[in-house]
Structures are given as C-alpha cells and as structure tokens.
Amino acid sequence: MPSLGIAQRAYGILGYMTDSLLVDRTDAVVTLTMNRPDAMNALDVDLKEALRDTLASIEGDRSVRAVVLAGAGKAFCVGQDLREHARDLDKGATELDTVRQHYNPIAQRLASLPKPVVAAVRGTAAGAGASLALLADFRIGGPRTTFLMAFANVGLAGDTGVSWSLPHIVGRARALELLLLAQPVRAQESFDYGLLTQLLPDDEQVLPAAQALAARLAAGPTVAYAAIKRELSIGTAGSLSDALAAEAQAQSICGATADHRAAVAAFVAKEKPVYQGR
C-alpha cells in the first residue's frame, strides 16, 4: 500500500481530521508525525487529543503491525505548549488536568501498545516530548538529537511516564541527575546512556531508518513481539514467580499461533518463514 497523507487516511483512524498530527500508512506500518514545526511540535490540546485517540484506535487495529513516532521540522517534540499553558494559568487553571486527561492515557497506550514502536528522534526531545520518545521500544537519532528533561526548569515534576521509563533505561541515580539538573543531553551522550538505541551520522537518515526498522518488525511475528513486551513489563516490575507465570501464559498464546507453526515448518524445511501476525 502506498503512503497516504492525512487527507486520505486520518479520518479512518482518528474519526476526525486534524492538521497537528499526520497519519501515514505504508503496508502494515503507520507513521505518526507531530506536525507543529513552527512551535517545535509543542503539545497543545489538539495534538494531545489526536495522539491519545489515534493510539487508542491503532491499539485495536490488527492490520497495523508497527508504529513510527516522529516530529515535523527540526525538532521531535519540546513538550507542553507553554504559551497555551500560560493562558490557562491566567484563567486560574492550576490543577494541570491535562496530565490525567491527556498525558497519562497517551503514555499508557504508547507503552502498552501490542506492536513495536520506533521513535525517530530528530532534533530536540524535551519535557513530555522526551517522555514520549522514551516510551518507544526503539529510539533512533542523529547528530542534532538532544534530550532535555526540562520539567524542573519550569517548576514542575516529571510526567508522561518519565518517572517509570527513565530509571528503567538509565538507572535511578542517572535519572535523578537528568531530572533534577535538567540539562541538555547531546546525541553521543544520549546513545551512551541508552536514551537512543541507534545513533546515525546524518539527521536526514533518521526517519527513513526508523521506517525501515518498523517495516522489518511489521514483517515479523508480531503476536510474539506483543507477548515479549508484556513479559518484560511484568518481569521488571514483579517477582520471579510473576515473570514465570507471564512467560507460561505468553507461550500458551504464541504456541497456538499460525506464525509459530509456520516458523517451525520453515525451520524443518530450511526455508525462510512468512509471518502473518496471527
């Protein structure tokens, strides 16, 4: 299937149209592009609602087997739109309801999506934008990639799952350092810390590489990938008994799939398996 722009594709996924999130599909891969380049893809209500609802739709769409998350222009995403937030503060809105209404469901859906997620992190990923990237299964960046845990710089604590994802990736001590000091982490250091899983020499290669990786994953045993993601979520948070129970359940599910039977048959026949995601 050729790549489809928002005018052709977004209505079927979102149920409504918005210019702030572009939804493109090539075969079984959907690319979500945060599209506010003049604002460095800052998250306003429209974009947050689009992300939340699109991820919910993708979660239940078995024909979508991998997702790429990207930002238009020179930045990945700089987090909350502070101009919009300042207007809300002027109106007396201090409860930050957007965390419960938008950021929490976005983070939950992104982290638990039963298919691989690849973040194409070109330029700056700051605040909630960094949090979004860290919830992806793979994070590909280039020389201009910069992570900034900017929350403390505006007198806020972390959100969008960063208190969960960041220490899982870099450890508690490093997570405290990055969140409390709130200083930029450049590309090579980001790769060294594990914030990036792949660092490319050219920023222009980032999105194509992310989409190529997503296509490779989409052609794989995606039921098994979903089970592996669930296993790791349980295993890293629970006991050995929890992990063993999750593994037994996962193998029961995966062992009954057509993909497993096809892979075993291909191994015996010394052929390359073809996976259908079921």
N, C-alpha and C positions, 0 to 999 in steps of 0.2 A: 504493500500500500504506500503511495507517495505521501510525503509530509504535507499535512494540512494546516493551514493557518487558522486563527481564531474564528474568522468569519464563517469558515466551513465546518469547524469541528467543535468549538467550545460549547455550543448550545446543547449538544448531545451529552456532554459530560457535566456541565455546570447546571443546566436547566435555565440559565440566563446568560447574558453577554456582558463582558467587562473588558476594557482595554488594559487594565492593570495586570492581568495575568494572561499570558499567551499559552495556549494549549495546542501542541503539535503532536501528531502521531505518525510514526513510521513503523509499519508492521505491528509488532506487539510492544513497542517502546513508546511511551508518552513522555514528551519533554515539557515541563512546566517552567516558563520563563517569567520571572517577576519583571514587569515592564513599566517601571517608572524611572527611566535612566536619568532624567533631569534632576530627580531627587535621590539619586544613587539607590534606587529601589527601596526607599524607606517605606515602612509598613503602615499604610493608612487603613481605615476601616474597610474600604472597598477591597483592597488587596488581601487583607487578613480574612475577610469573609470568603473571598474567592478561593484562597488556599485551603481554608477549612472545609468548604463544601466540595471542592474538587477532589481532595484527598479522600473524603468520605465516599464519593462516587467511584473513584478508582479502586478503592479497597474491595468493593464487591464486584468489580468487573474482571471476570476470569480471563477475558481476552487480552487484558493489559498484563504483561508479564515482567516488565521492568520500567522504572521511572527515572528520569533525569531531572534534577532541580538546578536551575540556572538563573542568572540575572542579566538583564539587558544593559548594554553600555559598559562603562569602565568599572563598575562595582558589582559584587554579588548581591549584597544587601546590607545596609547600615543600621538595620533595626527599626525601632519605633519611629514614626514620623513625629519629631519633636515639635514642629510647628502646629500640627493638629493637636498634639498633647497640650501644648501651651494654651491653645484656645479652650480646651476642656478644663484646664486648671482655672482659667479666668472665669469660667462659668460655675466654679465651685466643685467640680468633679474631681475628688481626691482619692476615691476608693480604688482606682485602677481596675474597674470591672472588666476591662479588655483582657486581663490575664485569664480570668475564668471563662469569658465568652469566646475568646479567640486563641490566645497563645496556648492555653492548656490543651484544648481539643486538637489544635494543629500539631503540637508536639506529640500527643498520644497517638494520633493517627499516623504521623510520619514514622515514629519509632516502631510501631506495631504493624506497619503495612506488610502483608504477607507476600511480598515480592521485593526483589532487590531495588535499592535506591542509590543513585550515584549523584553526588553534588559536583557541579562544575564551578569551582570557586575561582573566578577571575576577579582580581582586584580585592577590595576590602569586604570582609565579613565582620560586622561589628554588632555588639549587643545581641538582640534577638536574631539578627541575621547570622551571627556566628553560631548561636544555639541551633538554628535550623540546619546549618551545614553539619554540625557535629552529630545530629541525629541520623544522617545518611550512613549507609553501610560502607560507601567508598567516597573519598573526597579527593578530587584531582585539582591541582593548582598549577600556577606558572610563576614567573619571576616577580610579578606585581601582587601576588596574593599576600594579604595581610589579615591576620585575625586580631581582633580587639575586643576583650571582654569589658565593654565600656560602661556597664551598669553603674559602678561606684562613681564614675565621673559625673553622673547626673544625680547622685544621691539615692540610688536605688540598689536593691539586691538583685540577684540573678533571676531570670525566668526562662520560659520556653524550654524547660528541662535541663538547663545547663548545670544545675547542681547534681544532676544524675549522670549526664553524658560526659562532662568534662573530667571528673575524677576517675570515671571508668577508663578514659583514654590516657590521661597523663598522671594519674595518681592524686591523692588528696593534697599532698604538700604543694605540688606544682599547680594544682587547681586553685588553691588558696592564693598563691603568688599571682597568678594571672588575673584572678577576680579582684583581689584587694589592691594591687598596684595598677591594674587597668592600663597597661602599656601595650603598644603595638607589638605583635609577634610577626616578624617578616617571614618570607617564603621558606628559606632553608631551615630556619629555626622551627617553623611550623611543621615541616616534614620530620625534623629530628625528634620533635615532641610527640609525633603521631597525629597531630591535628590534620595533616594531609597524609593520605595513604600513597599518593603518587605526585611527584613534582616534575613538571615538564620544562624544557628550556625556552619555550615560546608560549606566550599567553594565548596566541591565536590557535594553538593546538588543544587548548583545554576542553572546549565544548565538543569538538569532534572526537577527542579521545574518550570523553565521558559517554558520548552516544555510542561509540564503538564498543565500549565495555558493557554498556547496558544491552546492546544487541546481542553480544556474546552470552550474557547471563539470561536474556529472554529466550535464547535457543536451548537453554539447559533444563535440568529437572527442577522446575520452579516450585513444585509441591515440596520437594526435599529442601529447597532453599528456605521456604517459609518455615518448615519444621526446624531447621538448624537455627534460624533466627530466634524462634520461640525457645528452643533448648538453651541457648546462650543467655537469654533474658532470665529464665528461671534458674539456670545454673550459677550465674554470677550473683544472684540475689538470695538464693536459698542454700539449703544443705545438700550434702551428697545424696541423701535419700530423695530429696526433691528432684535433683538432676537425674538420678536413675529412673525415677518414675516418669519424668518428662521424656527421657530417651526411649523408654519402653513404649509409651504412647505414640511417640513420633515414628518409631519403627513399625508399629502396627499399621499406622496410616500409610506410610511410604511403601511398605511391603505389599500393600494391596493395590498400588497404582499401576497403570499401564506403562508408565515411564520405567518403573523398576523392572517389570517383565521384559520390556524392550531392551533395556541395558544389559540384563543378564543374557538374553538371547544373542545380542550383538557381541558380547564378550566371547561366548561359546563359538560363534561363527566367525570371530576375528573381524568384525565389521564395526563401523562407527555407528553408535546409537542415534536415533532421531527421537527427540523428546517432544511431547505434546502438551506438557503441563497438566497432566491428569493421570 
